Amino acid sequence: MKLSPLNRRRLANFKRNRRGYYAFWLFLVMFVASMGSEFICNDRPLFVSYKGEGLFPVFVTYAEDKFGGFEAITDYRDPVIADEIEAHGFILWPPIRFANNTTKLDPPTPVPSPPTWALSQAQCKAALAKRKPPADGGTCRDLEMNWLGTDANGRDVVARLFYGFRISVLFGLILAGVSSVVGVAAGAVQGYFGGRVDLIMQRGIEIWSSLPQLYILIILSALLSPSFGVLLGILLLFSWVSLVHVVRAEFLRARNFEYVNAARALGLGDFKIIVKHVLPNAMVATLTFAPFIVNSSIGALTSLDFLGLGMPPGSPSLGELLFEGKDNLSAPWLALSAFFIVAAMLSLLVFIGEAVRDAFDPRKTFA
């Protein structure tokens, strides 16, 4: 698709901001990897060849009686099932053999257990001795690797980071998208019609913005059963306000321009003038704010999860991992892992937002 000269200039300005440009690609790689979390971190194999039949447990749930067991969901980590499959075929596992809710039943130390590579030789020998049959003379490499240890419930931290990153980014993108639509619509109506409409809506927004948002969020989160959709709706009550003032100012500035008056003279309706003529110019300011809205949405979800008012218990959540780190100060890998992921995610979004702002800045030109 051929870009217009204006869009080519914007793309060039975006690339010139090296920090934002590389942050965009790094964030994109992280997001794509998290979207395929089931293929990276899972307690189900990617592929199983059993008695000449190809099976895909990552997509299909197979009963255990297919492998000579009982009528129950197959636990591929069960040594009996694994030995049966390997005796008549092979198993292709993902790089990390833990899902976000997989509980490690034989941790090398009491949970939360430290990263496997950080275990002492005595801890390795004790963990290997618990095996059936015991692995004499083995090393830490013979254990199931938990690169960042396990949490207080024996779940792999790396797996929960992958799934938690995906939920956080999807939540932020959806909330930013929906709140942008509502905020742009409200700001467009205010700015285009002005007068009494603008006055009444502006007073209402000022009253709504002055409410104690944090307390209302906490009360609603405590009253309603927590879920992804409920949290999305609760945070949407306040997040849409952030764009109203920007869009309103753009519409107030552009509503009496010559091309708008010409469109009115030609008999176009208000809706068509708003959508086709004024809104494209107002969207420039909206797009520059979009990464920062995503940033604040992710921060809000993480905060609610940390307070125990976010996602349902057991959900892969970066805020819940931070809370576990606070409750287990003797296990610093919990808090540090979640902190670095959240800090990296929010920092990358800020850098991307700065690059987008430069891209739409009319004062920026080619070098």
QUICOR-V960072 format. One record per pair of residues at least 12 apart in sequence whose ideal C-beta (glycine too) atoms are under 10 Angstrom apart, sorted by the first residue. I is the first residue (numbers start at 1). J is the second residue. Records with the same first field share a line. If there is no record, write none. Layout:
BEGIN
I->J ; J
END
This chain:
BEGIN
6->360 ; 362
7->359
8->366
9->359 ; 362 ; 364 ; 365 ; 366
10->284 ; 287 ; 356 ; 358 ; 359 ; 360 ; 361 ; 362 ; 364
11->359
12->359 ; 364 ; 365 ; 366 ; 367
13->355 ; 356 ; 357 ; 358 ; 359 ; 360 ; 361 ; 362 ; 363 ; 364 ; 365 ; 366 ; 367
14->352 ; 355 ; 356 ; 357 ; 358 ; 359 ; 360 ; 364
15->355 ; 358 ; 359
16->355 ; 358 ; 359 ; 364 ; 365 ; 366 ; 367
17->351 ; 352 ; 354 ; 355 ; 356 ; 357 ; 358 ; 359 ; 364
18->351 ; 355
19->347 ; 348 ; 350 ; 351 ; 352 ; 354 ; 355
20->291 ; 348 ; 350 ; 351 ; 352 ; 353 ; 354 ; 355 ; 356 ; 357 ; 358 ; 359
21->351 ; 352 ; 355 ; 359
22->348 ; 351 ; 352 ; 355
23->291 ; 344 ; 347 ; 348 ; 349 ; 350 ; 351 ; 352 ; 353 ; 354 ; 355
24->291 ; 348 ; 349 ; 351 ; 352 ; 355 ; 356
25->348 ; 352
26->344 ; 348 ; 351 ; 352
27->169 ; 291 ; 344 ; 345 ; 347 ; 348 ; 349 ; 351 ; 352
28->348 ; 352
30->162 ; 165 ; 166 ; 169 ; 341 ; 344 ; 345 ; 348
31->165 ; 166 ; 169 ; 170 ; 173 ; 345 ; 348
33->162 ; 165 ; 166
34->161 ; 162 ; 163 ; 164 ; 165 ; 166 ; 167 ; 168 ; 169 ; 170
35->162 ; 165 ; 166 ; 169 ; 170
36->94 ; 162 ; 166
37->94 ; 96 ; 99 ; 100 ; 159 ; 160 ; 161 ; 162 ; 163 ; 164 ; 165 ; 166 ; 167 ; 316
38->58 ; 59 ; 94 ; 99 ; 100 ; 162 ; 163
39->58 ; 94 ; 95
40->94 ; 95 ; 96 ; 158 ; 159 ; 162 ; 163
41->94 ; 95 ; 96 ; 97 ; 98 ; 99 ; 100 ; 102 ; 156 ; 158 ; 159 ; 160 ; 161 ; 162 ; 163 ; 316
42->57 ; 58 ; 76 ; 93 ; 94 ; 95 ; 96 ; 97 ; 98 ; 99 ; 100 ; 102 ; 159 ; 162
43->57 ; 75 ; 76 ; 77 ; 93 ; 94 ; 96 ; 97 ; 98 ; 99 ; 100 ; 101 ; 102 ; 103 ; 156 ; 159
44->56 ; 57 ; 58 ; 59 ; 60 ; 61 ; 62 ; 73 ; 74 ; 75 ; 76 ; 77 ; 93 ; 94 ; 97 ; 99 ; 102
45->57 ; 58 ; 74 ; 76 ; 77 ; 82 ; 85 ; 90 ; 91 ; 92 ; 93 ; 94 ; 97
46->58 ; 59 ; 91 ; 92 ; 93 ; 94 ; 95
47->59 ; 89 ; 90 ; 91 ; 92 ; 93
48->62 ; 66 ; 67 ; 74 ; 76 ; 85 ; 86 ; 89 ; 90 ; 91 ; 92 ; 93
49->85 ; 86 ; 88 ; 89 ; 90 ; 91 ; 92
50->62 ; 66 ; 67 ; 84 ; 85 ; 86 ; 87 ; 88 ; 89 ; 90 ; 91
51->66 ; 67 ; 85 ; 87 ; 88 ; 89
52->88 ; 89
53->66 ; 88 ; 89
54->89
55->67 ; 74 ; 85 ; 89 ; 91
56->92
57->74 ; 76 ; 91 ; 92
58->92 ; 94
61->73 ; 74
62->74 ; 76
64->76 ; 78 ; 80 ; 81 ; 84
66->81 ; 85
67->80 ; 81 ; 82 ; 84 ; 85 ; 88
68->80 ; 81 ; 84 ; 85 ; 88
69->81 ; 84
76->91 ; 93 ; 97
77->93 ; 97 ; 98 ; 102 ; 104 ; 105 ; 144
79->131 ; 132
94->159
95->145 ; 158
96->144 ; 145 ; 146 ; 147 ; 156 ; 158 ; 159 ; 162
97->144 ; 145 ; 156 ; 159
98->144 ; 145 ; 146 ; 150 ; 154 ; 155 ; 156 ; 157 ; 158 ; 159 ; 160 ; 162
99->155 ; 156 ; 159 ; 160 ; 162 ; 163 ; 316
100->155 ; 156 ; 158 ; 159 ; 160 ; 161 ; 162 ; 163 ; 164 ; 166 ; 167 ; 314 ; 315 ; 316 ; 317
101->153 ; 155 ; 156 ; 159 ; 160 ; 163 ; 314 ; 315 ; 316
102->150 ; 154 ; 155 ; 156 ; 159 ; 160
103->150 ; 151 ; 153 ; 154 ; 155 ; 156
104->144 ; 146 ; 150 ; 151 ; 153 ; 154 ; 155 ; 156
105->154
106->127 ; 130 ; 131 ; 132 ; 143 ; 144 ; 154
107->127 ; 130 ; 143 ; 144 ; 146 ; 149 ; 150 ; 154
108->120 ; 123 ; 124 ; 125 ; 126 ; 127 ; 128 ; 130 ; 140 ; 143 ; 144 ; 146 ; 149 ; 150
109->123 ; 126 ; 127 ; 149 ; 150
110->152 ; 154
111->149 ; 150 ; 151 ; 152 ; 153 ; 154 ; 155 ; 328 ; 331
112->146 ; 149 ; 150 ; 151 ; 152 ; 153 ; 154 ; 155 ; 157 ; 324 ; 325 ; 327 ; 328 ; 330 ; 331 ; 333 ; 334
113->127 ; 146 ; 149 ; 150 ; 151 ; 152 ; 154 ; 157 ; 331 ; 333
114->146 ; 148 ; 149 ; 150 ; 330 ; 331 ; 332 ; 333
115->140 ; 145 ; 146 ; 147 ; 148 ; 149 ; 150 ; 157 ; 158 ; 333 ; 337
116->140 ; 141 ; 143 ; 144 ; 145 ; 146 ; 147 ; 148 ; 149 ; 150
117->140 ; 141 ; 143 ; 145 ; 146 ; 147 ; 148 ; 149
118->140 ; 146 ; 147 ; 148 ; 149 ; 333
119->139 ; 140 ; 143 ; 146 ; 149
120->140
121->139 ; 140
123->140 ; 143
124->138 ; 139 ; 140 ; 141 ; 142 ; 143
125->137 ; 138 ; 139 ; 140
127->140 ; 142 ; 143 ; 144
128->140 ; 142 ; 143
131->143
144->156
145->158
146->158 ; 159 ; 333
147->159 ; 333 ; 337
148->160 ; 161 ; 333 ; 334 ; 336 ; 337 ; 338
149->331 ; 332 ; 333 ; 334 ; 337
150->331 ; 333 ; 334
151->320 ; 321 ; 324 ; 325 ; 328 ; 331 ; 333 ; 334 ; 337 ; 338
152->321 ; 323 ; 324 ; 325 ; 327 ; 328 ; 331 ; 334
153->314 ; 324
155->314 ; 316 ; 321 ; 324
157->321 ; 324 ; 325 ; 331 ; 333 ; 334 ; 336 ; 337 ; 338
158->337
159->316
160->315 ; 316 ; 317 ; 318 ; 320 ; 321 ; 324 ; 334 ; 337 ; 338
161->316 ; 318 ; 321 ; 337 ; 338 ; 340 ; 341 ; 342
162->316 ; 341
163->315 ; 316 ; 317 ; 318
164->302 ; 305 ; 311 ; 315 ; 316 ; 317 ; 318 ; 319 ; 320 ; 321 ; 338 ; 341 ; 342
165->298 ; 316 ; 318 ; 341 ; 342 ; 344 ; 345
166->316
167->228 ; 298 ; 301 ; 305 ; 310 ; 311 ; 315 ; 316 ; 317 ; 318
168->294 ; 297 ; 298 ; 299 ; 301 ; 302 ; 305 ; 311 ; 316 ; 317 ; 318 ; 319 ; 341 ; 342 ; 345 ; 346
169->294 ; 297 ; 298 ; 345 ; 349
170->228 ; 298
171->228 ; 231 ; 232 ; 235 ; 294 ; 297 ; 298 ; 300 ; 301 ; 302 ; 310 ; 311
172->291 ; 293 ; 294 ; 295 ; 296 ; 297 ; 298 ; 299 ; 300 ; 301 ; 302 ; 345 ; 346 ; 349
173->290 ; 293 ; 294 ; 297 ; 298
174->228 ; 229 ; 232 ; 236 ; 294 ; 297
175->231 ; 232 ; 233 ; 235 ; 236 ; 239 ; 240 ; 293 ; 294 ; 296 ; 297 ; 298 ; 300 ; 301
176->239 ; 242 ; 243 ; 289 ; 290 ; 291 ; 292 ; 293 ; 294 ; 295 ; 296 ; 297 ; 298
177->290 ; 293 ; 294 ; 297
178->232 ; 233 ; 235 ; 236 ; 239 ; 240 ; 297
179->232 ; 235 ; 236 ; 237 ; 238 ; 239 ; 240 ; 241 ; 242 ; 243 ; 293 ; 296 ; 297
180->239 ; 240 ; 242 ; 243 ; 247 ; 283 ; 286 ; 287 ; 289 ; 290 ; 293 ; 294
181->240 ; 243 ; 286
182->236 ; 239 ; 240 ; 241 ; 243 ; 244
183->205 ; 239 ; 240 ; 241 ; 242 ; 243 ; 244 ; 245 ; 246 ; 247 ; 248 ; 286 ; 289 ; 293
184->240 ; 243 ; 244 ; 246 ; 247 ; 248 ; 250 ; 251 ; 279 ; 282 ; 283 ; 285 ; 286
185->240 ; 243 ; 244 ; 247 ; 274 ; 279
186->201 ; 204 ; 205 ; 240 ; 241 ; 243 ; 244 ; 247 ; 248
187->201 ; 205 ; 240 ; 241 ; 243 ; 244 ; 245 ; 246 ; 247 ; 248 ; 249 ; 250 ; 251 ; 252 ; 282 ; 285 ; 286
188->244 ; 247 ; 248 ; 250 ; 251 ; 255 ; 274 ; 275 ; 278 ; 279 ; 282
189->201 ; 244 ; 247 ; 248 ; 251 ; 270 ; 274
190->202 ; 205 ; 244 ; 245 ; 247 ; 248 ; 249 ; 251 ; 252
191->244 ; 245 ; 246 ; 247 ; 248 ; 249 ; 250 ; 251 ; 252 ; 253 ; 254 ; 255 ; 274 ; 278 ; 282
192->247 ; 248 ; 251 ; 252 ; 254 ; 255 ; 260 ; 270 ; 271 ; 273 ; 274 ; 278 ; 279 ; 282
193->251 ; 255 ; 270 ; 274
194->248 ; 251 ; 252 ; 255 ; 256
198->248 ; 251 ; 252
201->244 ; 248
202->244 ; 245 ; 248
205->240 ; 241 ; 244 ; 245 ; 248
206->241
208->237 ; 238 ; 240 ; 241
209->238 ; 241 ; 242 ; 244 ; 245
211->237 ; 238
213->235 ; 237 ; 238 ; 239 ; 241 ; 300
214->238 ; 300 ; 303 ; 304 ; 307
216->234 ; 237 ; 238
217->231 ; 234 ; 235 ; 237 ; 238 ; 300 ; 303 ; 304 ; 307 ; 309
218->234 ; 304 ; 307 ; 309
219->234 ; 309
220->233 ; 234 ; 235 ; 237 ; 309
221->234 ; 235 ; 304 ; 307 ; 308 ; 309 ; 310
222->307 ; 308 ; 309
224->309
225->312
226->304 ; 305 ; 308 ; 309 ; 310 ; 311 ; 312 ; 313 ; 315
227->310 ; 311 ; 312 ; 315
228->301 ; 310 ; 311 ; 312 ; 315
230->310 ; 311 ; 312
231->300 ; 301 ; 304 ; 305 ; 309 ; 310 ; 311 ; 312
232->297 ; 301
234->300 ; 304 ; 309
235->296 ; 297 ; 300 ; 301 ; 304
236->297
238->300
239->293 ; 296 ; 297 ; 300
240->293
242->289 ; 292 ; 293 ; 296
243->282 ; 285 ; 286 ; 289 ; 290 ; 293
246->282 ; 284 ; 285 ; 286 ; 288 ; 289
247->278 ; 279 ; 282 ; 283 ; 285 ; 286 ; 289
248->282
249->282 ; 285
250->278 ; 279 ; 281 ; 282 ; 283 ; 284 ; 285 ; 286
251->274 ; 278 ; 279 ; 281 ; 282
253->278 ; 281 ; 282
254->277 ; 278 ; 279 ; 281 ; 282
255->273 ; 274 ; 277 ; 278
257->277 ; 278 ; 281
259->273 ; 277 ; 278 ; 281
260->273 ; 274 ; 277 ; 278
261->273
262->277
263->276 ; 277 ; 278
264->277
283->360
284->359 ; 360 ; 361 ; 362
285->357 ; 360
286->360
287->353 ; 356 ; 357 ; 359 ; 360
288->353 ; 354 ; 355 ; 356 ; 357 ; 358 ; 359 ; 360 ; 361
289->353 ; 356 ; 357
290->349 ; 352 ; 353 ; 356
291->348 ; 349 ; 350 ; 351 ; 352 ; 353 ; 354 ; 355 ; 356 ; 357
292->349 ; 350 ; 352 ; 353 ; 354 ; 356 ; 357
293->349 ; 353
294->345 ; 346 ; 349 ; 352 ; 353
295->345 ; 346 ; 347 ; 348 ; 349 ; 350 ; 352 ; 353
296->346 ; 349
297->349
298->318 ; 319 ; 342 ; 345 ; 346 ; 349
299->319 ; 342 ; 345 ; 346 ; 349
300->319
301->317 ; 318 ; 319
302->317 ; 318 ; 319 ; 320 ; 321 ; 322 ; 338 ; 342 ; 345 ; 346
303->319 ; 322
304->317 ; 319
305->317 ; 318 ; 319 ; 320 ; 321 ; 322 ; 323
306->318 ; 319 ; 320 ; 321 ; 322 ; 323 ; 324 ; 325 ; 326 ; 338
307->319 ; 323
308->320 ; 323
310->323
317->338
318->337 ; 338 ; 339 ; 341 ; 342 ; 345
319->338 ; 342
320->338
321->334 ; 335 ; 337 ; 338 ; 339 ; 341 ; 342
322->334 ; 335 ; 337 ; 338 ; 339 ; 341 ; 342
323->335 ; 338
324->338
325->337 ; 338 ; 339
END
